[in-house]
Amino acid sequence: MAEIYETKKLTERVILVGVSFQENDDTVQSLDELAELAATAGARTVGKLIQNREAPHPGTYLGKGKIEELKELIWETDATGIICDDELSPAQLANLQDMLDTKVMDRTLIILDIFAQRASTREGKIQVELAQLRYRSTRLTGLGRSLSRLGGGIGTRGPGEKKLEVDRRLIRDRISQLKQELEAVKRHREVARQQRSKNPVPVAAIVGYTNAGKSTLLNQLTGAGVLEENKLFATLDPTTRNLKLDSGQEVLLTDTVGFIRKLPHHLIQAFRSTLEEAKYADIILHVVDASNPQMDVHMHVVYDTLNQLEVGDKPVITLFNKIDRMETGDGVMKDFRAEKTLKISAKKEIGLDEVKEALEDILRQSKVLIERVFEYSRAGDIAVIRKYGQLLEEEYRADGIFVRAYVPKDVYAQLEF
């Protein structure tokens, strides 16, 4: 009879490794962020190593001398693996593992691992598995050796790790199947979007760097009940909720997945349909963590990602969030690409009324002013105006109902005059 051994979950001890291409670049900050990603994935950072090079070594990522230094650091810290801050090629991955005799991961693998933890909807799970398979299909041999050393751990979660030993033909078949499933989900999303366009309720997409406070904002404005956690990618699957403004105008608020620097291209491709919610929105609410010293870099990453998604023509309201964490006398915060900028604290409910007013102002710009009397038999039109527009004045007269209101242009076209 086989003996049964109790196993204790291993908390991996990792060393973070980066390459700095020029003086005063953001490599140090990028490694700090990588440490947060590692912690979110369940690992403990025990050391960091940066090499100054014009470019990563094509075969080993680091130079020979730095690899020797890394070997010493692994021994001194009793590390169980390393995480490189850039996506490694299959050759770099295999060579590093051979030279270091330890588990080797990269930033992309860690992000994919976190996404595997966070995905909860069918679409999210399909997208994660698709991204994982695309990433791992070219790295099967190397990853298989790496993962067998420690029997799992970070970088091995989600459906992608079930059969790493499976050959590339089976992986291609699975990718093909997932693509078909994703297309079906996409068609369903398109139908939902078309139904929504028939009901002309404007849509505002909440975008921002990961952990900027998007979910907190959605919860405070709509009572959505979305998970709020001080971790990167705390929420992954998009949530849409209805917000009724003070004028009676309704707006659909859609939360989107957080952006991050060096976002793996596998995810840009896999999550395009989810991120496209921003593409079809009427307004972009850009949430920025104003307390983060890397705020400007984060804003650049968000706009760069939006450009990749071809979302460049939408009015933007930038919300500098978490001002409650800032010291008094903070500098001027600007976003020249935004129609309007506001300082808020979603958690402390500071400035949320101003956010609603800003939404009203932007929506009003795309509306037509109506001043006329409707016959009493057309009370249904008044209800439409009240729901989709901004009713400024309503007076019941002998000859009908006098209405003064702003209505969207498409609603105006539906009303018979």
C-alpha positions as CSV (number, residue, x, y, z in Angstrom):
1,M,0.0,0.0,0.0
2,A,1.4,3.4,-1.0
3,E,2.3,5.7,1.8
4,I,0.5,9.1,2.0
5,Y,2.6,12.2,2.7
6,E,1.2,15.5,3.9
7,T,2.4,18.4,1.8
8,K,2.6,22.0,2.9
9,K,1.9,24.8,0.4
10,L,5.2,26.3,-0.7
11,T,5.5,30.1,-0.5
12,E,8.0,30.7,-3.3
13,R,11.0,32.9,-2.6
14,V,11.9,34.8,-5.7
15,I,14.6,37.2,-7.0
16,L,13.5,39.9,-9.4
17,V,15.8,40.6,-12.3
18,G,15.8,43.5,-14.7
19,V,17.8,45.1,-17.5
20,S,18.3,48.9,-17.5
21,F,18.9,50.3,-21.0
22,Q,19.8,53.8,-20.0
23,E,20.4,56.0,-17.0
24,N,17.4,57.3,-15.0
25,D,14.9,55.0,-16.8
26,D,12.0,53.4,-14.9
27,T,13.7,50.0,-14.3
28,V,13.7,50.4,-10.5
29,Q,10.0,51.4,-10.4
30,S,9.2,48.6,-12.8
31,L,10.8,46.1,-10.5
32,D,8.9,47.5,-7.6
33,E,5.7,46.9,-9.6
34,L,7.0,43.4,-10.4
35,A,7.3,42.8,-6.6
36,E,3.7,43.7,-6.2
37,L,2.7,41.4,-9.0
38,A,4.8,38.6,-7.4
39,A,3.1,39.2,-4.1
40,T,-0.3,39.1,-5.7
41,A,0.6,35.8,-7.3
42,G,1.7,34.4,-3.9
43,A,5.5,34.8,-3.9
44,R,7.8,36.6,-1.6
45,T,10.6,38.8,-3.0
46,V,13.9,38.1,-1.4
47,G,16.2,40.0,-3.7
48,K,16.5,42.2,-6.7
49,L,19.2,42.4,-9.4
50,I,19.6,45.0,-12.2
51,Q,22.1,44.9,-15.0
52,N,22.9,48.0,-17.1
53,R,23.1,46.9,-20.8
54,E,22.2,48.5,-24.1
55,A,19.8,45.5,-24.7
56,P,19.1,42.2,-23.1
57,H,21.5,39.4,-24.0
58,P,19.8,37.6,-26.9
59,G,20.6,34.1,-25.5
60,T,20.6,34.5,-21.7
61,Y,18.9,37.9,-21.0
62,L,21.8,38.8,-18.6
63,G,25.5,38.8,-19.3
64,K,27.8,36.0,-18.1
65,G,29.2,38.0,-15.1
66,K,25.7,39.0,-13.9
67,I,24.5,35.4,-14.2
68,E,27.4,34.4,-11.8
69,E,26.4,37.1,-9.4
70,L,22.7,35.9,-9.6
71,K,23.9,32.4,-8.8
72,E,25.5,33.7,-5.6
73,L,22.4,35.7,-4.7
74,I,20.1,32.6,-5.2
75,W,22.4,30.6,-2.8
76,E,22.6,33.4,-0.2
77,T,18.8,34.1,-0.1
78,D,17.7,30.4,-0.5
79,A,15.5,31.6,-3.4
80,T,13.3,29.0,-5.2
81,G,13.1,30.9,-8.5
82,I,13.7,34.1,-10.4
83,I,11.3,36.5,-12.2
84,C,12.7,38.5,-15.2
85,D,11.0,41.9,-15.8
86,D,10.7,41.4,-19.5
87,E,9.2,38.6,-21.6
88,L,11.8,36.0,-22.2
89,S,12.3,34.2,-25.5
90,P,12.2,30.4,-25.5
91,A,16.0,30.3,-25.9
92,Q,16.6,32.8,-23.0
93,L,14.2,30.8,-20.8
94,A,15.9,27.4,-21.5
95,N,19.5,28.8,-21.2
96,L,18.8,30.6,-17.9
97,Q,17.3,27.5,-16.4
98,D,20.3,25.4,-17.5
99,M,22.8,27.9,-16.1
100,L,21.0,28.7,-12.8
101,D,19.4,25.3,-12.1
102,T,16.3,27.0,-10.7
103,K,12.8,27.9,-11.7
104,V,12.8,30.8,-14.2
105,M,9.7,33.0,-14.9
106,D,9.1,36.3,-16.6
107,R,6.7,39.2,-16.1
108,T,4.2,37.8,-18.7
109,L,3.9,34.5,-17.0
110,I,3.2,36.2,-13.6
111,I,0.5,38.4,-15.1
112,L,-1.1,35.4,-16.9
113,D,-1.0,33.6,-13.5
114,I,-2.8,36.4,-11.7
115,F,-5.4,36.6,-14.5
116,A,-6.0,32.8,-14.1
117,Q,-6.7,33.5,-10.4
118,R,-9.1,36.4,-11.1
119,A,-11.1,35.2,-14.0
120,S,-14.6,34.3,-13.0
121,T,-16.9,34.6,-16.0
122,R,-16.9,32.2,-18.9
123,E,-15.5,34.8,-21.3
124,G,-12.7,35.7,-18.8
125,K,-11.7,32.1,-18.4
126,I,-11.6,31.4,-22.1
127,Q,-9.5,34.5,-22.7
128,V,-7.0,33.6,-20.0
129,E,-6.6,30.0,-21.2
130,L,-6.2,31.3,-24.8
131,A,-3.5,33.7,-23.7
132,Q,-1.7,31.1,-21.6
133,L,-1.7,28.5,-24.4
134,R,-0.3,31.0,-26.9
135,Y,2.4,32.0,-24.5
136,R,3.3,28.4,-23.5
137,S,3.1,26.8,-26.9
138,T,6.5,28.1,-27.8
139,R,8.0,27.4,-24.4
140,L,6.7,23.9,-23.6
141,T,10.1,22.2,-23.1
142,G,11.6,24.9,-21.0
143,L,8.6,25.4,-18.9
144,G,8.1,21.7,-18.4
145,R,11.6,21.4,-16.9
146,S,11.1,24.5,-14.8
147,L,7.8,23.5,-13.3
148,S,8.8,19.9,-12.6
149,R,11.5,21.2,-10.2
150,L,9.0,22.6,-7.7
151,G,5.9,20.7,-8.6
152,G,3.8,23.8,-9.3
153,G,3.5,27.2,-7.6
154,I,3.1,30.6,-9.3
155,G,3.0,30.5,-13.0
156,T,1.2,27.2,-13.1
157,R,-2.4,28.1,-12.2
158,G,-5.4,28.0,-14.5
159,P,-6.4,25.7,-17.2
160,G,-3.1,26.1,-19.1
161,E,-1.1,24.0,-16.7
162,K,-3.3,20.9,-16.9
163,K,-1.2,19.2,-19.6
164,L,2.0,21.0,-20.2
165,E,3.4,17.9,-21.6
166,V,0.8,17.8,-24.4
167,D,2.2,18.2,-27.8
168,R,1.9,21.3,-30.0
169,R,-0.7,19.8,-32.2
170,L,-3.1,19.3,-29.3
171,I,-2.4,22.8,-28.1
172,R,-3.2,24.2,-31.6
173,D,-6.5,22.2,-31.6
174,R,-7.4,23.6,-28.2
175,I,-6.5,27.2,-29.3
176,S,-8.7,26.7,-32.4
177,Q,-11.6,25.5,-30.1
178,L,-11.2,28.4,-27.7
179,K,-11.2,30.9,-30.6
180,Q,-14.6,29.5,-31.7
181,E,-16.0,29.7,-28.2
182,L,-14.6,33.3,-27.9
183,E,-16.3,34.2,-31.2
184,A,-19.6,32.9,-29.9
185,V,-19.2,35.1,-26.8
186,K,-18.2,38.0,-29.0
187,R,-21.3,37.6,-31.1
188,H,-23.4,37.5,-27.9
189,R,-21.7,40.7,-26.8
190,E,-22.3,42.4,-30.2
191,V,-26.0,41.5,-29.9
192,A,-26.2,42.9,-26.4
193,R,-24.4,46.0,-27.7
194,Q,-26.8,46.4,-30.6
195,Q,-29.8,46.0,-28.2
196,R,-28.2,48.7,-26.0
197,S,-27.8,51.0,-29.0
198,K,-31.6,50.8,-29.7
199,N,-32.1,51.9,-26.1
200,P,-30.1,55.2,-26.3
201,V,-28.7,55.2,-22.8
202,P,-25.2,56.7,-22.9
203,V,-22.2,54.5,-21.8
204,A,-19.2,55.7,-19.8
205,A,-16.3,53.3,-19.6
206,I,-14.1,53.5,-16.5
207,V,-10.5,52.9,-17.5
208,G,-7.2,53.3,-15.6
209,Y,-4.0,51.7,-14.4
210,T,-4.4,48.7,-12.3
211,N,-5.2,49.5,-8.6
212,A,-6.1,53.1,-9.4
213,G,-9.5,52.7,-7.7
214,K,-11.9,52.0,-10.6
215,S,-14.0,49.3,-8.8
216,T,-14.3,51.6,-5.7
217,L,-15.6,54.4,-8.0
218,L,-18.1,52.1,-9.6
219,N,-19.3,50.8,-6.2
220,Q,-19.6,54.3,-4.7
221,L,-21.6,55.7,-7.7
222,T,-23.8,52.7,-8.3
223,G,-23.6,50.4,-5.3
224,A,-22.4,47.6,-7.7
225,G,-20.8,45.5,-4.9
226,V,-17.6,44.8,-7.0
227,L,-14.6,43.4,-5.1
228,E,-12.3,46.2,-3.8
229,E,-8.8,45.1,-2.8
230,N,-5.5,46.8,-2.6
231,K,-3.9,44.4,-5.1
232,L,-3.0,44.5,-8.8
233,F,-5.8,43.2,-11.0
234,A,-8.2,42.7,-8.0
235,T,-11.1,42.6,-10.5
236,L,-10.8,41.2,-14.0
237,D,-14.1,40.7,-15.5
238,P,-16.0,43.8,-16.6
239,T,-19.1,45.0,-14.7
240,T,-21.8,47.3,-16.1
241,R,-24.2,49.1,-13.8
242,N,-26.8,51.8,-14.2
243,L,-26.2,55.3,-12.8
244,K,-29.1,57.8,-12.4
245,L,-27.9,61.4,-12.5
246,D,-29.5,64.2,-10.5
247,S,-31.4,65.4,-13.7
248,G,-32.9,62.0,-14.1
249,Q,-30.6,61.1,-17.0
250,E,-29.4,57.5,-16.9
251,V,-25.9,56.4,-17.8
252,L,-24.4,52.9,-18.0
253,L,-21.0,52.7,-16.2
254,T,-18.7,49.9,-17.4
255,D,-15.6,48.9,-15.4
256,T,-12.7,47.5,-17.5
257,V,-9.6,45.5,-16.7
258,G,-6.8,47.5,-15.3
259,F,-3.9,48.5,-17.6
260,I,-0.2,47.9,-16.7
261,R,3.2,48.7,-18.2
262,K,4.6,45.9,-20.4
263,L,1.1,44.4,-20.8
264,P,1.7,41.1,-22.6
265,H,0.7,41.2,-26.2
266,H,-1.0,37.9,-25.7
267,L,-3.4,39.7,-23.3
268,I,-3.9,42.7,-25.6
269,Q,-5.0,40.2,-28.3
270,A,-7.0,37.9,-26.0
271,F,-8.8,40.7,-24.1
272,R,-9.5,42.9,-27.0
273,S,-13.3,42.2,-26.9
274,T,-13.4,43.1,-23.2
275,L,-11.4,46.2,-23.6
276,E,-13.5,47.2,-26.6
277,E,-16.2,48.2,-24.2
278,A,-14.2,51.4,-24.0
279,K,-14.2,51.6,-27.8
280,Y,-18.0,51.7,-28.0
281,A,-18.5,54.0,-25.0
282,D,-19.7,57.6,-25.3
283,I,-17.4,58.9,-22.5
284,I,-14.1,57.7,-21.0
285,L,-13.7,58.1,-17.2
286,H,-10.0,57.9,-16.7
287,V,-9.2,57.1,-13.1
288,V,-5.6,58.0,-11.9
289,D,-4.0,57.2,-8.6
290,A,-2.8,60.7,-7.7
291,S,-0.9,59.4,-4.7
292,N,1.4,57.2,-6.8
293,P,4.7,58.9,-7.6
294,Q,4.6,57.0,-11.0
295,M,1.3,58.7,-11.9
296,D,2.5,60.3,-15.1
297,V,4.0,57.0,-16.4
298,H,0.7,55.3,-15.6
299,M,-1.3,57.9,-17.5
300,H,1.0,57.4,-20.5
301,V,0.5,53.6,-20.4
302,V,-3.3,54.0,-20.3
303,Y,-3.4,56.4,-23.3
304,D,-0.9,54.2,-25.2
305,T,-3.2,51.1,-24.6
306,L,-6.3,53.1,-25.6
307,N,-4.5,54.1,-28.8
308,Q,-3.7,50.4,-29.5
309,L,-7.4,49.7,-29.2
310,E,-8.1,52.7,-31.5
311,V,-10.0,54.6,-28.8
312,G,-8.9,58.1,-29.5
313,D,-11.9,60.1,-30.3
314,K,-13.9,59.9,-27.1
315,P,-14.4,62.7,-24.6
316,V,-12.3,62.0,-21.5
317,I,-12.9,63.0,-17.9
318,T,-9.8,62.4,-15.8
319,L,-10.3,61.7,-12.1
320,F,-7.3,62.2,-9.9
321,N,-8.2,59.7,-7.2
322,K,-7.0,59.0,-3.7
323,I,-6.4,62.7,-2.9
324,D,-7.1,61.8,0.8
325,R,-3.7,60.0,0.8
326,M,-1.8,63.1,-0.4
327,E,-0.1,65.7,1.7
328,T,-1.4,69.3,1.6
329,G,0.2,71.5,-0.9
330,D,0.4,68.9,-3.6
331,G,1.4,70.0,-7.1
332,V,-0.9,70.9,-10.0
333,M,-2.4,67.8,-11.6
334,K,-3.1,68.2,-15.3
335,D,-4.2,66.0,-18.2
336,F,-4.2,68.0,-21.4
337,R,-6.0,65.2,-23.3
338,A,-9.0,65.4,-21.0
339,E,-12.1,67.5,-21.5
340,K,-12.3,67.9,-17.7
341,T,-10.1,67.0,-14.7
342,L,-11.3,66.5,-11.2
343,K,-9.7,65.7,-7.8
344,I,-11.6,63.0,-6.0
345,S,-11.4,60.3,-3.3
346,A,-13.7,57.5,-4.3
347,K,-13.2,55.7,-1.0
348,K,-13.9,58.8,1.1
349,E,-16.7,59.9,-1.3
350,I,-15.0,63.2,-2.0
351,G,-15.9,64.9,-5.3
352,L,-18.4,62.3,-6.5
353,D,-21.1,64.9,-7.0
354,E,-18.7,66.8,-9.3
355,V,-18.1,63.6,-11.3
356,K,-21.9,63.4,-11.9
357,E,-22.0,67.0,-12.9
358,A,-19.1,66.5,-15.3
359,L,-21.0,63.6,-16.9
360,E,-24.1,65.8,-17.2
361,D,-22.0,68.6,-18.9
362,I,-20.3,66.2,-21.4
363,L,-23.6,64.5,-22.3
364,R,-25.3,67.9,-22.7
365,Q,-22.8,68.8,-25.4
366,S,-24.2,66.0,-27.6
367,K,-27.8,67.0,-27.1
368,V,-30.4,69.2,-28.7
369,L,-32.4,71.7,-26.7
370,I,-36.2,71.3,-27.0
371,E,-38.7,74.0,-26.0
372,R,-42.3,73.0,-27.0
373,V,-45.8,72.0,-26.0
374,F,-46.7,68.3,-26.4
375,E,-50.4,67.2,-26.6
376,Y,-51.5,65.2,-23.6
377,S,-51.9,62.2,-25.9
378,R,-48.1,62.2,-26.4
379,A,-47.3,61.6,-22.7
380,G,-45.2,58.7,-23.8
381,D,-42.8,61.1,-25.6
382,I,-42.4,63.0,-22.3
383,A,-41.4,59.7,-20.6
384,V,-38.8,59.1,-23.3
385,I,-37.4,62.6,-22.8
386,R,-37.3,62.1,-19.1
387,K,-35.5,58.8,-19.3
388,Y,-32.9,59.6,-22.0
389,G,-32.6,63.4,-21.7
390,Q,-32.3,66.1,-19.2
391,L,-35.7,67.6,-18.3
392,L,-35.2,71.3,-17.3
393,E,-38.8,72.4,-17.1
394,E,-42.2,70.7,-17.3
395,E,-45.5,72.7,-17.1
396,Y,-49.0,71.4,-17.6
397,R,-51.1,73.9,-19.6
398,A,-54.5,73.9,-21.1
399,D,-53.2,73.0,-24.6
400,G,-50.7,70.4,-23.5
401,I,-47.5,69.8,-21.6
402,F,-44.8,72.4,-22.1
403,V,-41.3,70.8,-22.0
404,R,-37.9,72.4,-21.9
405,A,-35.2,69.7,-22.1
406,Y,-32.0,68.5,-23.6
407,V,-32.3,65.3,-25.5
408,P,-29.7,63.1,-27.4
409,K,-29.7,63.7,-31.1
410,D,-30.9,60.2,-31.9
411,V,-33.8,60.6,-29.5
412,Y,-34.6,64.0,-31.0
413,A,-34.8,62.3,-34.4
414,Q,-37.3,59.8,-33.1
415,L,-39.7,62.4,-31.8
416,E,-42.3,63.6,-34.3
417,F,-42.7,67.4,-34.6
